[in-house]
């Protein structure tokens, strides 16, 4: 793989990750505001989110192989 293709893939992945992370955080804050609560993450929710992200990354890695 040449350098320009590699750089394009890395930049695209970085932008998509940042945008999707921003949207997820925005939705989380909007839901909390709508319910009149503070944004809170329990340890259980953190573990669930981590497992989901890990599974997603594993699926993405399999796409390239």
N, C-alpha and C positions, 0 to 999 in steps of 0.2 A: 504494500500500500504506500503510495507516495505521500510526501509530507503535506501537500495542500489538501488532499482528501482527508487525511487524518485530522488536520486542524479544523476543517469544515465540520466534521462529525463531532469533534470535541466542543466546538463553539455552539453548534446546534443543540447538543445535549445539555450544555450548561444553561443556555437560554430557556429551553423547554423546562428544565428542572426548576429554575428560578421563577418562571411564570406560574408553573403548576403549584409550587410552594406558596407563592404569594396568594394565589386564588384560594388555596386550602385555608390559609391563615385568615384571609378576608371573610370567607364563609363561616369560619369558627367564631370570629369576633362578631359578625352580624347575628348569628344565632344567639350568642350570649347576650348581646344588647337587646334583641327582641324579647328574650325571656327575662330581662332585667337582672342578669347575673354577671358575675365575674368569669373570665375564661379560666377554667381549672382543668388540669390534667391529673388524673390519679396514676399511681404506678401501674395499675392494671391496664389503663388506657394507653400508657406509654409503651408497655410491652406489646400490646395488640398492634399499635401503630408500627412499632419496629419490626414485628413479624411480617406485617403487610408490605412494608417497604422492602424488606429483605427478599420476600417472595417475588415482588415486582422486579427487582434488580436481577434475580436469578432468571426470570423469564426473558428479560431483555438480553442477558448474556447468551441465552440459548438461541436467540434470533440470529446473532452474528456467527454462530457456529454451524 
